[in-house]
Amino acid sequence: MALLIVLLGGLVAGCGGKKWDYVALGDSTPDGYGVERSYVDYYAVFIEEDLAVDVEVHNHARSGQKASTMLNQVRDDQGIRAALRDAEVITYGSAGTTCGSR
């Protein structure tokens, strides 16, 4: 099972020339395990081309990271909290295997 949440900040009309921050969270899928580029990279390019904005990717995904570990980081890591607060785009991708017990 995969979960993907996308949040787009602000109105998309007339956003050309601006810089958007894109924060990716999750496990090996958004981290790009086993592939040259993950969907995070492709999605950033799509946003840039579709909305005429510059996208800066902040990929905090880590292969093997459990959902509970990521939740603790979102609660406790002030750097990640600030990145999320400032982001126009946030994705969370997780395979079902990362939702198991601690």
Residue pairs with C-beta under 8 A, 6 or more apart in sequence:
1 95
1 96
1 99
2 29
2 93
2 94
2 95
2 96
3 92
3 93
3 94
4 91
4 92
4 93
5 90
5 91
5 92
6 89
6 90
6 91
7 87
7 89
7 90
8 88
8 89
9 20
9 87
9 88
9 89
10 88
12 51
15 51
15 52
15 53
16 51
16 52
16 53
17 52
17 53
18 53
18 54
19 53
19 54
19 55
19 56
20 47
20 51
20 53
20 54
20 55
20 56
20 87
20 88
20 89
21 55
21 56
21 58
21 83
21 86
21 87
21 88
21 89
22 40
22 43
22 44
22 47
22 55
22 56
22 57
22 58
22 87
22 88
22 89
22 90
22 91
23 58
23 60
23 80
23 83
23 84
23 87
23 89
23 90
23 91
24 30
24 38
24 40
24 57
24 58
24 59
24 60
24 61
24 90
24 91
24 92
24 93
25 60
25 61
25 70
25 74
25 80
25 90
25 91
25 92
25 93
26 61
26 65
26 70
26 91
26 92
26 93
26 94
26 98
27 61
27 62
27 63
27 64
27 65
27 66
27 67
27 70
27 93
27 94
27 95
27 98
28 34
28 61
28 62
28 63
28 64
28 95
29 38
29 39
29 61
29 93
29 94
29 95
30 38
30 39
30 40
30 59
30 61
30 91
30 92
30 93
31 38
31 59
31 61
31 62
31 63
32 38
32 40
32 41
33 63
38 59
38 61
39 93
40 57
40 59
40 61
40 91
41 57
43 89
43 91
44 55
44 57
45 55
47 53
47 55
47 89
48 54
48 55
55 89
58 83
58 87
60 73
60 80
60 83
61 93
64 98
65 98
66 98
66 99
66 100
66 102
67 94
67 98
67 99
68 102
70 92
70 94
73 80
74 80
74 81
74 84
84 90
